[in-house]
Amino acid sequence: MKRFLPWIILAVAAACIAANWLPSKMAKDNFDFSRFGEIPVLVGGRIKPLDTVARNRRRQAPQRDAMAD
């Protein structure tokens, strides 16, 4: 048994990794957010994915510790 234990652990780890590589199956009514982020947007004369534009805008927003009343 001691001889096969590392191989068993390796097989289980490989199966877990392989399962995460497979694309998840979505129902027809679910919204695909990953594809939504790939929508091309024209910003400053360059075409960028919507996800990149949103992340950069969020980084440029002023960050405050508390909300003003």
trRosetta pair geometry for C-beta under 8 A, 3 or more apart (Angstrom, degrees):
i j d omega theta_ij theta_ji phi_ij phi_ji
1 4 6.2 -70 -152 44 35 99
1 5 6.3 53 153 -47 70 99
2 5 5.8 -35 -144 5 33 121
4 7 5.3 -64 -160 46 57 114
4 8 5.8 61 144 -29 84 103
5 8 5.6 -52 -144 33 32 112
5 9 6.4 30 158 -17 65 105
6 9 5.7 -55 -147 38 33 111
6 10 6.2 35 153 -20 66 107
7 10 5.5 -52 -145 38 32 114
7 11 6.3 34 154 -21 64 105
8 11 5.8 -54 -149 35 30 111
8 12 6.5 28 154 -17 64 105
9 12 5.9 -55 -148 37 31 109
9 13 6.3 29 154 -17 65 108
10 13 5.8 -56 -145 39 30 110
10 14 6.2 29 156 -19 65 108
11 14 5.8 -54 -144 38 29 111
11 15 6.3 31 155 -21 63 106
12 15 5.7 -54 -148 35 30 112
12 16 6.5 31 153 -19 64 104
13 16 5.8 -53 -150 34 32 111
13 17 6.5 29 154 -15 65 106
14 17 5.8 -55 -146 39 32 109
14 18 6.1 32 156 -18 66 109
15 18 5.8 -55 -142 40 29 111
15 19 6.3 34 156 -25 63 106
16 19 5.8 -53 -149 31 29 113
16 20 6.9 25 154 -16 61 105
17 20 6.0 -59 -156 35 33 109
17 21 6.8 34 149 -23 65 105
18 21 5.7 -53 -152 29 36 114
18 22 7.2 42 153 -27 64 97
19 22 6.1 -47 -159 20 36 112
26 30 4.5 -121 -176 67 106 132
26 32 6.4 -158 18 -82 175 90
27 30 4.8 102 57 -14 81 105
31 36 7.1 20 163 -42 101 134
32 35 4.3 28 118 24 119 113
32 36 6.5 160 97 -23 65 86
33 36 5.2 -51 -146 31 39 119
33 37 6.7 42 157 -23 66 99
34 37 6.1 -51 -157 28 32 112
34 38 7.4 31 147 -20 59 105
35 38 5.6 -55 -159 29 43 115
36 39 6.3 -20 -174 -18 45 111
36 50 7.0 -67 146 70 66 140
37 49 6.1 42 150 160 71 115
37 50 5.6 -139 -151 74 41 92
37 51 3.2 36 -169 -55 109 117
37 54 7.8 -92 -130 27 90 130
38 49 5.3 -50 -131 -137 40 116
38 50 7.3 -4 50 27 9 92
38 51 7.1 -2 -59 -4 40 114
39 49 7.0 104 57 -156 41 64
39 50 4.4 23 63 -18 92 127
40 47 4.9 -1 -170 -175 113 109
40 48 7.3 137 -150 70 63 23
40 49 6.7 -55 -96 -97 48 45
40 50 7.6 -105 -67 -35 4 79
41 47 7.1 149 71 -153 33 60
41 48 5.8 -35 65 69 86 74
41 49 7.2 49 17 162 92 13
41 50 5.1 101 -24 -86 124 68
41 53 5.1 -49 73 -17 143 156
42 45 7.4 12 -176 -108 93 11
42 46 7.3 160 -151 80 57 29
42 47 5.6 -33 -93 -94 65 68
43 46 6.2 -31 70 65 68 79
43 47 8.0 118 22 -114 69 22
43 48 5.5 -37 32 26 115 119
43 53 5.4 161 -37 -113 152 119
48 52 4.8 -105 168 79 113 126
48 53 5.3 131 96 -54 121 93
49 52 4.8 92 64 5 85 103
49 53 7.2 -156 94 -5 45 87
50 53 5.6 -57 -148 38 36 112
50 54 6.2 34 156 -19 69 107
51 54 5.9 -57 -147 37 28 110
51 55 6.3 26 156 -17 64 108
52 55 5.9 -56 -145 37 30 109
52 56 6.3 25 158 -15 65 109
53 56 6.0 -59 -147 39 27 107
53 57 6.3 27 155 -19 64 108
54 57 5.8 -55 -146 37 29 111
54 58 6.3 31 155 -22 64 107
55 58 5.7 -55 -149 34 30 112
55 59 6.6 31 153 -20 64 104
56 59 5.7 -52 -150 34 34 112
56 60 6.5 28 154 -16 65 107
57 60 5.8 -61 -150 38 33 108
57 61 6.7 47 150 -39 65 97
58 61 5.7 -39 -154 9 35 117
64 67 7.1 113 101 -84 131 37
64 68 7.6 -55 171 -31 163 86
